[in-house]
Amino acid sequence: MKNLIPMTLKGSRKLQKELEKLKKIKRPRIINAIIKAREYGDLKENAEYHAAKEEQSFCERRIRDIEYKLSNANIIDITKVNNNGTVIFGSTIKISNIDTGKIFVYTIVGDDESDCKKNLISIYSPVARGLIGKKIKDIVAINTPNGIVKYVILKIKYIAI
């Protein structure tokens, strides 16, 4: 059985767009750079050639990575999932730190979609793992580098991002 990779529809579209850009823009540009660098002669001491080959290696690795993720994607539409009032993949959660009263709002997404600046946290992060399956008013203890932090769940929304 293959390992499915959870992602939102938006995350899937983002990866497809990146894959298209890599294949149609970046890959041809790198190939042209390699062809041009070969014209400089001796490949052993040709810095442009080696740099282009290294960039090609990174590009091809990323293409394979994205193709693997898309072929193993479990695209989850939060609006169509039975949630039973609990925190699930794709839900947006408002929590409060019990000690400080500070409020946070997070949306639980796939690894490739996570972005701390946009409050998008990976399903595999300690915070998300601690929140999954919990309900409003539940108290959650999250193990952080600074010790255990307790949060209370204030609100759960099930909206597609």
C-alpha positions as CSV (number, residue, x, y, z in Angstrom):
1,M,0.0,0.0,0.0
2,K,1.4,3.4,-0.9
3,N,1.9,6.2,1.6
4,L,-0.6,8.9,0.7
5,I,0.5,12.5,1.2
6,P,-2.2,14.8,2.6
7,M,-2.7,18.1,0.9
8,T,-5.3,20.7,0.2
9,L,-6.6,21.4,-3.3
10,K,-4.7,24.7,-3.2
11,G,-1.5,22.9,-2.2
12,S,-1.9,20.5,-5.1
13,R,-2.4,23.3,-7.5
14,K,0.6,25.1,-6.2
15,L,2.8,22.0,-6.7
16,Q,1.4,21.5,-10.3
17,K,2.2,25.1,-11.1
18,E,5.8,24.7,-9.8
19,L,6.2,21.5,-11.7
20,E,5.1,23.2,-14.9
21,K,7.5,26.1,-14.4
22,L,10.4,23.7,-13.7
23,K,9.7,21.6,-16.8
24,K,8.8,24.4,-19.3
25,I,11.0,27.3,-18.1
26,K,13.8,26.3,-15.8
27,R,14.8,23.0,-17.4
28,P,15.2,24.5,-21.0
29,R,17.1,27.5,-19.5
30,I,19.5,25.1,-17.8
31,I,20.0,23.0,-20.9
32,N,20.8,26.1,-22.9
33,A,23.3,27.2,-20.2
34,I,25.0,23.7,-20.4
35,I,25.2,24.0,-24.2
36,K,26.7,27.5,-24.0
37,A,29.2,26.4,-21.3
38,R,30.4,23.5,-23.4
39,E,31.4,26.0,-26.1
40,Y,34.0,27.4,-23.7
41,G,36.1,24.3,-24.2
42,D,37.8,22.1,-21.6
43,L,35.0,20.8,-19.3
44,K,37.4,19.8,-16.4
45,E,38.0,23.5,-15.5
46,N,34.8,25.0,-16.8
47,A,33.1,26.6,-13.8
48,E,30.0,27.6,-15.9
49,Y,29.5,24.1,-17.0
50,H,29.8,22.6,-13.6
51,A,27.5,25.2,-12.1
52,A,24.9,24.5,-14.8
53,K,25.2,20.7,-14.3
54,E,24.7,21.2,-10.5
55,E,21.6,23.3,-11.1
56,Q,20.3,20.7,-13.5
57,S,20.7,18.1,-10.8
58,F,18.7,20.2,-8.3
59,C,16.0,20.9,-10.8
60,E,15.6,17.2,-11.8
61,R,15.5,16.2,-8.2
62,R,12.8,18.7,-7.4
63,I,10.8,17.6,-10.5
64,R,11.0,13.9,-9.3
65,D,10.0,15.0,-5.8
66,I,6.9,16.9,-7.0
67,E,5.8,14.2,-9.4
68,Y,6.1,11.6,-6.5
69,K,4.1,13.9,-4.2
70,L,1.4,14.5,-6.8
71,S,1.1,10.9,-7.7
72,N,0.7,9.9,-4.0
73,A,-1.5,12.9,-3.1
74,N,-4.5,12.5,-0.9
75,I,-6.3,15.8,-1.7
76,I,-8.6,16.7,1.1
77,D,-11.5,19.1,0.6
78,I,-12.3,20.3,4.2
79,T,-15.8,21.3,3.2
80,K,-16.7,17.7,2.2
81,V,-15.2,15.9,5.3
82,N,-17.3,14.8,8.2
83,N,-15.7,16.6,11.1
84,N,-17.9,15.9,14.1
85,G,-16.8,19.2,15.6
86,T,-13.2,18.1,16.0
87,V,-9.9,19.5,14.7
88,I,-9.1,17.8,11.4
89,F,-6.7,18.3,8.5
90,G,-7.6,21.6,6.8
91,S,-9.4,23.1,9.7
92,T,-8.6,26.6,11.0
93,I,-8.2,26.7,14.7
94,K,-8.2,29.6,17.1
95,I,-6.4,28.8,20.3
96,S,-5.3,30.7,23.4
97,N,-2.1,30.2,25.4
98,I,-3.5,29.5,28.9
99,D,-0.5,31.1,30.7
100,T,-0.1,34.3,28.6
101,G,-3.6,34.7,27.1
102,K,-2.0,35.2,23.7
103,I,-4.2,34.1,20.8
104,F,-3.1,32.2,17.7
105,V,-5.0,31.2,14.6
106,Y,-3.6,28.3,12.6
107,T,-4.7,26.3,9.5
108,I,-3.5,22.7,9.4
109,V,-2.1,21.8,5.9
110,G,0.3,19.5,4.2
111,D,4.1,19.8,4.5
112,D,4.6,21.6,1.2
113,E,1.9,24.1,2.0
114,S,3.1,25.1,5.5
115,D,4.1,28.7,6.0
116,C,4.5,30.1,9.5
117,K,4.2,33.7,8.3
118,K,0.7,32.8,6.9
119,N,-0.2,30.7,10.0
120,L,-0.3,27.5,7.9
121,I,1.1,24.7,10.0
122,S,2.1,21.2,8.8
123,I,-0.1,18.3,9.8
124,Y,3.2,16.8,11.1
125,S,4.1,19.7,13.4
126,P,3.8,19.2,17.2
127,V,1.1,21.8,17.4
128,A,-1.1,20.2,14.7
129,R,-0.5,16.7,16.1
130,G,-1.6,18.0,19.5
131,L,-4.8,19.6,18.1
132,I,-6.0,16.9,15.8
133,G,-9.1,15.2,17.2
134,K,-9.8,17.8,19.9
135,K,-12.9,20.0,20.3
136,I,-13.8,23.5,21.3
137,K,-12.9,24.2,25.0
138,D,-10.5,21.2,25.1
139,I,-7.1,22.0,26.7
140,V,-4.1,20.8,24.8
141,A,-0.6,20.4,26.1
142,I,2.1,20.8,23.4
143,N,5.7,19.8,24.0
144,T,7.9,22.7,22.8
145,P,11.6,23.4,23.0
146,N,10.8,25.6,25.9
147,G,8.7,23.0,27.7
148,I,5.1,22.1,27.8
149,V,2.7,24.9,26.7
150,K,-1.0,24.6,27.3
151,Y,-3.6,26.0,25.0
152,V,-7.4,26.1,25.0
153,I,-9.3,25.7,21.7
154,L,-11.6,28.7,21.2
155,K,-12.9,28.1,17.7
156,I,-12.7,25.6,14.8
157,K,-13.6,26.5,11.2
158,Y,-14.0,24.2,8.3
159,I,-13.4,26.5,5.3
160,A,-11.4,25.7,2.1
161,I,-8.2,27.7,1.8
